[in-house]
Amino acid sequence: MSETMNDGRGARTGSLADLKEMAVSAGVAVTPDEAPVREAKRDAKGRSYATGRRKNAVARVWIYPGKGDISVNGRKVGTYFARPVLRMLITQPFLIADRYNQFDVYCTVTGGGLSGQAGALRHGISRALTYYEPSLRGILKVAGFLTRDSRVVERKKYGKAKARRSFQFSKR
């Protein structure tokens, strides 16, 4: 396909090599292998900050090098999230990134219930890890931890018992 050909709309198209050659001569970067180099985002104290969201819960998360302590609203993670499933959910980003017990986490969580707050905290920790160490972004993205779970409770409609449930039908 090195020769030019008609694409059916009157436009003349060439090969991909010709397009690449034209782009290089125009000074446009063509190589898709060169991903943008991300820099670490840290404050003056060496912490990285991120916000995580899930349902109606919002978690503001700061991570910094330490021995693995997680503090949620001023309390230890074991007392705030009593269910082991929720604690496991929170530590998943560290386990996937092979950084378990290497970072301390300080966070404030508001809104929603405990399950939504744990999901928001996982999202915030994942984002903060990518800001602290940008090379972890690929691992966490493939695992699905950087995607905000946008599912929220559907609002109640008028004339209905709940969002979609109708009142019980009465024949008489």
SEZAVO-408993 format. One line per field, with one value per residue (C-alpha): residue in one letter; residue number from 1; x, y, z. Coordinates in Angstrom, 2 decimals, always signed. Each point is the difference from the previous one (the first is absolute). Layout:
BEGIN
aa	A	...
i	NUM	...
c1	X	...
c2	Y	...
c3	Z	...
REM end
This chain:
BEGIN
aa	M	S	E	T	M	N	D	G	R	G	A	R	T	G	S	L	A	D	L	K	E	M	A	V	S	A	G	V	A	V	T	P	D	E	A	P	V	R	E	A	K	R	D	A	K	G	R	S	Y	A	T	G	R	R	K	N	A	V	A	R	V	W	I	Y	P	G	K	G	D	I	S	V	N	G	R	K	V	G	T	Y	F	A	R	P	V	L	R	M	L	I	T	Q	P	F	L	I	A	D	R	Y	N	Q	F	D	V	Y	C	T	V	T	G	G	G	L	S	G	Q	A	G	A	L	R	H	G	I	S	R	A	L	T	Y	Y	E	P	S	L	R	G	I	L	K	V	A	G	F	L	T	R	D	S	R	V	V	E	R	K	K	Y	G	K	A	K	A	R	R	S	F	Q	F	S	K	R
i	1	2	3	4	5	6	7	8	9	10	11	12	13	14	15	16	17	18	19	20	21	22	23	24	25	26	27	28	29	30	31	32	33	34	35	36	37	38	39	40	41	42	43	44	45	46	47	48	49	50	51	52	53	54	55	56	57	58	59	60	61	62	63	64	65	66	67	68	69	70	71	72	73	74	75	76	77	78	79	80	81	82	83	84	85	86	87	88	89	90	91	92	93	94	95	96	97	98	99	100	101	102	103	104	105	106	107	108	109	110	111	112	113	114	115	116	117	118	119	120	121	122	123	124	125	126	127	128	129	130	131	132	133	134	135	136	137	138	139	140	141	142	143	144	145	146	147	148	149	150	151	152	153	154	155	156	157	158	159	160	161	162	163	164	165	166	167	168	169	170	171	172
c1	+0.00	+2.84	-1.75	-2.78	-3.53	-3.50	-2.08	-3.34	-0.71	+2.41	+2.76	+3.37	+1.53	+3.49	+1.68	+0.56	+3.70	-0.73	-2.23	+2.67	+2.64	-2.19	-0.63	+3.70	+0.85	-2.65	+1.59	-2.83	+0.90	-1.28	+1.32	-2.81	+2.52	+0.97	-2.55	-0.02	+2.53	-1.83	+1.67	-0.60	-2.34	+1.08	-0.44	+2.71	-0.38	+0.51	-3.66	-2.22	-3.67	-2.94	-3.78	-1.94	-3.72	-2.51	-3.81	-0.54	+3.24	+3.03	+3.44	+2.86	+3.20	+3.61	+2.71	+3.62	+2.83	-0.44	-0.67	-3.56	-2.19	-3.41	-1.94	-3.63	-1.63	+2.52	-0.61	+1.88	-1.32	-0.84	-2.39	-1.58	-0.51	-0.82	-0.89	+3.06	-1.37	+0.13	+3.57	+1.01	-1.59	+2.10	+3.34	-0.50	+1.87	+3.07	-0.06	-0.38	+2.80	+2.20	+0.29	-1.67	+1.19	+2.12	-2.38	-1.97	-3.46	-1.89	-3.49	-3.32	-3.16	-3.46	-3.37	-1.57	+0.28	+2.97	+0.11	-0.02	+2.60	+2.30	-0.37	+0.72	+3.07	+1.29	-0.50	+1.79	+2.93	+0.41	+0.06	+2.39	+2.35	+0.10	+0.79	+2.76	+1.43	-1.21	+1.49	-2.77	-2.74	-0.06	-0.35	-2.76	-1.85	-0.06	-1.32	-2.82	+0.82	+0.35	-3.48	-2.62	-2.98	-2.80	-2.91	-2.20	-3.42	-2.81	-2.27	-3.56	-2.70	-3.37	-2.89	+2.33	+0.84	+3.74	+2.00	-1.88	-2.19	-3.71	-2.51	-1.89	-2.98	-3.39	-2.88	-2.63
c2	+0.00	+2.40	+1.61	+2.48	-1.19	+1.42	-0.68	+0.32	+3.55	+1.69	+0.32	-1.49	-2.15	-1.40	-2.60	+0.32	+0.42	+3.03	+1.51	-0.60	+1.59	+3.06	+0.33	-0.27	+2.66	+2.25	-0.52	-2.03	-2.79	-3.25	-2.81	-1.37	-1.82	+3.25	+0.33	+3.31	-0.10	+0.66	+1.73	-0.80	+2.44	+0.50	+2.86	+1.57	-2.80	-2.73	-1.07	-0.66	+1.01	-1.40	-0.05	-3.25	-0.33	-2.86	+0.28	+3.08	-0.39	+2.25	-0.86	+2.49	-2.04	+0.88	-2.67	+0.25	-2.49	-1.89	-3.41	-0.62	+1.86	+1.04	+2.69	+0.70	+3.09	-0.07	-3.68	-3.18	-1.83	-3.07	+1.93	+2.10	-2.89	-2.96	-2.38	-1.85	+0.26	+3.79	-0.02	-2.40	+2.36	+2.90	-1.87	-1.34	+2.85	-0.57	-3.76	+0.35	+2.57	-2.08	+2.94	-1.57	+1.54	+2.60	+2.97	+1.62	+1.26	+2.88	+0.61	+1.65	-1.63	+1.55	-1.03	-3.31	-3.23	-2.09	-1.97	+3.13	+1.61	-3.02	+0.15	+3.73	-0.60	-2.69	+2.38	+2.82	-2.21	-1.22	+3.53	+1.19	-2.90	+1.00	+3.59	-1.13	-2.60	+0.51	-3.32	-1.83	+1.50	-2.86	-2.71	+1.81	+0.94	-3.59	-1.13	+2.55	+2.02	+3.36	-0.10	+1.80	-2.29	+2.35	-2.15	+1.92	-0.66	+0.95	+2.76	-0.66	+0.96	+1.45	-2.44	-2.89	-1.72	+0.10	+0.85	-2.49	-2.09	+0.72	-0.06	-3.26	-0.25	-0.26	-1.27	+1.15
c3	+0.00	-0.63	-2.95	+0.58	-0.51	-0.07	+3.13	-1.81	+1.18	-2.37	+2.63	-0.69	+2.70	+0.31	+2.14	+3.72	-0.63	-2.17	+2.69	+2.62	-2.23	-0.53	+3.75	+0.81	-2.58	+1.60	+3.44	+1.56	+2.44	-1.47	+2.18	+2.19	+2.20	+1.67	+2.80	+1.85	+2.81	+3.26	+2.90	+3.66	+1.77	+3.61	+2.45	+2.19	+2.58	-2.61	-0.10	-2.97	+0.12	-1.92	+0.21	-0.34	-0.59	+0.13	+0.19	+2.20	+1.96	-0.49	+1.38	+0.24	+0.16	+0.82	-0.32	+1.11	+0.63	+3.24	+1.49	-1.21	+2.52	-1.34	+1.84	-0.95	+1.53	+2.85	+0.83	-0.90	-3.03	+2.11	+2.23	-2.76	-2.44	+2.25	-2.84	-1.40	-3.56	+0.14	+1.37	-2.79	-2.55	+1.33	-0.14	-3.55	-1.77	+2.19	-0.59	-3.79	-0.16	+2.35	+2.43	+3.07	+3.32	-1.82	+0.23	+2.80	-0.91	+1.59	-1.28	+0.74	-1.31	-0.17	-1.38	-0.87	+1.99	+1.02	-3.25	-2.14	+2.24	-0.35	-3.79	+0.02	+2.15	-2.40	-2.93	+1.85	+1.05	-3.58	-1.38	+2.72	-0.77	-3.67	+1.01	+2.37	-2.37	-3.61	-1.17	+1.90	-2.16	-2.52	+2.64	+1.88	-3.19	-1.26	+3.40	-0.36	+3.12	-1.76	-1.50	+2.06	+0.54	-1.02	+1.17	+2.42	+1.50	-2.36	+1.24	+1.12	-2.51	+0.95	-0.20	+0.85	+3.29	-0.77	-3.12	-2.18	+2.31	-0.35	+2.80	+0.45	-2.36	+1.67	-2.07	+2.55
REM end
